[in-house]
Every structure is written in structure tokens, then in C-alpha cells.
Amino acid sequence: MTSRRTFVRFSALAAAITILPDKLFAKTVPAIPLGKGTKPIVLSTWRFGIEANQAAWEVLKNGGRALDAVEAGVRVPEGDPKERSVGYGGRPDRDGRVTLDACIMDEFANIGSVACLEYIKHPISVARAVMEKTPHVMLVGDGALQFALSQGFQKENLLLEESEKEWKEWLKTSKYQPIANIENHDTIGMIALDANGNLSGACTTSGMAFKMHGRVGDSPIIGAGLYVDNEIGAATATGHGEEVIRTAGSHLVVELMRQGKSPKAACKEAVDRIVKLVERREKSLKDIQIGFIALNKAGEYGAYCLQSGFNYAVYDQNEGNRLIDSDYFLK
């Protein structure tokens, strides 16, 4: 028979467990140091990020939502015929067809994506329409095109004369050897933190020049080319998409920030993992470029890439809009 003293001891223990379950079983999430972070702030990949940031900043400086900012920002290179790796005027695939990929993600983990989309100048806006007006997260090929047309997007020729001339010259040898920082320079990824402390991101590309028709890289794949966790931070990738997909690279960067790493340190570890996988397959690192940019909830940012040549643009209220050369692995 249980004694009264034993009963009282067990009753007290049970009461303590009942009162404190969250403290006993809650997951520990490392705090992110505030450092010198600021908001609002927007980051984007490559030199054309300067113009894209300017458009995004027009939204952010007026208290606008990060989601609206990143869409407005990446639409700039999408619509620029001089930019050969994004949207209108992008280099075609080996069949001479311009196919576009894009994705977008907001602070609520709402996501939309399109892949292998033809004839539509602004795939990022189609991706947002997928997010907001369908029960799906990704549409591809002809299905994506038909959806875009149903939403009022205009069908137009995206293959411009200069891109067509390059494609016809390439057909003479049909040699597929993308050059790091040129045909590999294939994406604008943008991440932003608004005045309300919310994060969003967008990523859009015409993909590798002279790729096989139907090839899809990391850019429209949530977790690879882009990932946003409004509790932790956001990351986006550029470069050789196949390598980013192997590691779910942008998701990896965000998870490393969750563990307490700074944005730059998280980007560096993601690149280091890609390096190990490339070397394991006995491939040459010199033929590949991978770059990540990251932004945490505190407004701290960073980047890291595989080899020199990658830069990214940052715009905040303290220092304005500027282009920064990323640190890199291959010295």
C-alpha cells in the first residue's frame, strides 16, 4: 500500500510536470545577435541588383510590404532587353526557345513558382499569381503559359535579335561548356526585410544559356534557389543550379542561421558542402560558380561564393545602394 508520504511526493512531482511542460520539452532556438542590423533593407545578386534594389526601395521606404518590394525589384531586369540572363532578351536553350523560371515566397510561407515558361516577360508576377490564385505552388511549361494568359498576361516574343545571333553562332559547334560568371551568371535573387520586420524573397532567371529544352535549375525551386523563414532569415542562390539543388542550398543557409551562424558564415558553410560534393564526384571546381546571399531577422546580411567574380547589391537607409564583392572559396 502506498504511504501518505509517498503519495504526497508523487503528487507534487506530477503537479510540477503539469505546470512546466513547455520549459521541459521546448526546443531551444539560438538568439540572433542584433549587431549593426537595420531595417528596411534589400539585397540582390549581381550588378543588375543595383537597379532592381532601387525599385524595391521605392516600396520599402514608404512602409510597403517586403513581398511587394521583391516583386517590383526583380521585374526590372526581367523587363530589360540588355540583360541576357533574366526574362526578356535572355539567352535561349539549344532549340532557340527562351524559357523562364521564377519563384516567390512571403513571410507566411506562401509560395508560388513557374518553370519552363515561354512568351511571358515577367514570370515573377505569374509565380505570385500561382501563389495567390491557385491551390498549387508550381506550374510548368504549357500549363504555366495557359494560366498566365488566363490571368491577363500578354504573350510576346522574348527571343531578341542579339540572343538569336549568339544562339546561331553556338549551333556551329553545339559545345555546351558554360563559362563561370557568364552563362553561369543566370539569376537575380532578391531578399528583403521591411519596416514591420517581415521577410520575403524572389528569384527569376532564363537559366543556363543553350541548355537542353526543359531543363530547370534551382531558381524556381523553393528551398534550393530561395527560402524564407520569417522567424530566422532568408537566403537566395545564383550560379550552377544543379549544384544548389543537390544541397537544398538556400534552405540549408537559413537552417544554419537558425543554429546561430551569421549570414556570411551560413553562406560559407553551404558553399563548403557543395565543394565537398563536387570533389567527391571528381569534377573541376574552376568550371562552376555558386553564390549565396543571406539576411537574418535582425537585418544583418552576408554572402559567400565559390570563386571570385560574384557581387551583390545592398540598399538600406544608413548607407544607400551599393555593390559589394563577395568573399570566395577559391583563392
C-alpha angles and dihedrals in degrees: 000000000000112000120232090245092054091047092052091049093051091044091054092048092050091050091052092051091048092051097045109038094126093053092047098047108021119122115247114235115189114239116246111232113237094223112157096325120145140188143253097037137152131198129189138173127259134356095300086063088082093068091037091052090052091059092045091049091057086065097041098047090058093053094263126158120272090233092059090045096055093046092050091045101053092043087072097069090033089063097039112101090200092064106088100191104047132058122307110035094015119151114268132236122258090279092056095253123132108222121181134204129194144158138186134195132187137200093273093055090254107154139187132180143175129192135189089009116167134197097015117110098203111043091166090067091048088051090053090050089052088052096048105032107034136055089234136080101210136034123181142194119338092357090059091048094050090049091050092051090049088056093054100261113148122240114229142157111269098182106097125196096257094050091046090051091052091049093052090049090050091052089067090074103008087206112162108208110134112209116229112252092010115059085008088056090085113135147056111210118182131188126181142184115206131209090267090058096251125137132215136164143198135193128187137169149153087225131222114348113252093006121161111279108266095026113145123191132193098285100089094037115099108225093026110053095015140012134171128188109177092205094054118014147279137263138185134188140215135185130046102015097197090064093048091051091054091063101030080238106192093044088050091054092051092048090051089053088051087059089057103266119142116249092256094046090050091051090048094052091049090053090046090055091051090050090055092050093048092049091046088058090047093239126148116259091201091070093055135071124191125172133179131191122192139187126191131210091262092059095254115139142187146161142205134183142184100249139005120283102064119115135171138201127236128190125186137147094256102054105012124220119338143156119237129196110229124233112245146200105233105069 
